[in-house]
Amino acid sequence: MSLVSVVERASEMFAKCFGVPPLWKAAAPGRVNLIGEHTDYNEGFVLPMAIERFTVLVANRNSKREVTLHSVTTGETATFSLRTKVEQGTPSWSNYVRGVIAGFQERGIKVGGFNAVIDSTVPFGGGVSSSAALEVAAATLLEEMVGKSLDPIEKALLCQRAEHQFAGVPCGIMDQFTSVLARENHALMLDCRSRTATPVPMTDPSVTVLVVNSNVRHRLVDGVYASRRQQCETAAKVLKVRALRDATLKDLAAARRTIDPVVFRRARHVITENERTIQAAQAIGRRNWSHVGSLMYASHASLRDDYEVSCPELDAIVKVAQEISEEDGMIGCRMTGAGFGGCAVGLVRTKTAKAIARRFEDGYEAMTGNMPSIFASRPAGGARVIS
Ligand code: GLA
């Protein structure tokens, strides 16, 4: 479904719910991370791109000092007051918007009462940042409503804070940054320490990105995410560096006797993943796809064995990929996002993309009994106001 169609559908729903057409419309994309997983909160490197899947908010002012949100996806409505500081509430998805409004309030920006409809084509809970897309779409809508644009980095950080404080997930900065800053036909090489984004052209028409959704989400994900983050902080302390970004494999080897073996493996993943990400950005620049592919497979193995955030379903997808040769069009594949379900990302030759998608369906079904959902995406542009 195209962005234009989602905006139309949301606008029709808005007229149905509130009896008038919407005045403001904003959209923000989900993302898929090509490589650089669990490195962002270690002040390292990530290489994501936005996908052609968007969350859309359409809105109009109301005469009350309150917000009413209606979600097309869940059919639920949330109403809350703006008379006091916005707090957490239900349904849980409303917290992403509540958190963003609270961020504007904290900056002294007055938000007036409004009604909004939310619609989305970003798979929910699929590891392609449906939550960041909602936060960033809400922030983009609010900027338009209040007539004030935030600095893009500040906007991404405001959305990240909403996720930390209102959804309770201590995420890094990758998802919100990508949804705000993405450029069409480019991946973004993000340095999560300096917060600089370097666009990496992905214009080679012979290569296609496939997003393969395992359609499973293991409940472990949030708790494990926080514990991995802690293990990384422990490793940085033992290695006496500010963040794992600053550690080398040599430092780690030297500390082997003093470091807990599990923490050792976590750190090894982060250190090697940063290196793979730098190499992948260079290899994409040279269109050395074969090298990009082998870095993706190595990333998956490291996430599975050292970081232990994969799951049998994601491993099954990567296994199917590894059974398809490069001559048959399969370049590389890995889990993407936090892990424990959600999506894998595959890089394939465009002319074989359809055939490979079928092989993923057949192979995954044979191994797990479930069907994956698969879509191809060009790198999309970031958040925008729709006029
Ligand atoms: C989630 C978080 C990101 C990042 C990834 C893992 O998507 O929101 O900040 O840490 O997991 O790379």
Residues whose N, C-alpha, C, O or C-beta is under 5 A from the ligand:
A	BS01	GLA	G36 E37 H38 T39 D40 C171 G172 I173 M174 D175 G337 A338
